[in-house]
Amino acid sequence: MIEYVLLAGGVVGVGWLVRRKHRARAGAGPVPGIPGMARMPAGQGRWRPGRVYADGGVARWVPERGEAVELPGGRATGLRVPSMKEGIFINPGSRIVTCSYDGGGSIEIAVMPLDVRELLEAVPQADQTDQTDQTDQTDQTDQAD
């Protein structure tokens, strides 16, 4: 009979600790940045966990350990699902965005499908920017005439 009392006390104690942890996390608010994994250069190296931040219009990759990687002029050049081999190292439900940036560098960033739109806002697609540049040039030509 005493073991039931001790078991009930243990369950109440664990429940209290879990509830306390949940309230602390809820009160802290959302964490900035887009969580994901990246590897540099694209197609080579190890997948490293970290976050993508888009402060001041310039995207940067901040790994959990190591130096931040600035992505000046970064453009998304491809979007795909992980291969079978990549699915072992990263979440197989994620999406991989291949990005190129000024200086000829490239990086692959794996994010969950719900975060892809936010990532593409931080690192716009190459096709969209090329069309925007052409449209701007056409508009300037039309205004000059």
PyMOL commands that set and color helices and strands:
alter all, ss='L'
color gray80, all
select helices_A, chain A and resi 2-28+86-89+113-122+126-144
alter helices_A, ss='H'
color red, helices_A
select strands_A, chain A and resi 34-39+48-55+58-63+69-71+75-80+95-101+105-111
alter strands_A, ss='S'
color yellow, strands_A
deselect
rebuild
show_as cartoon
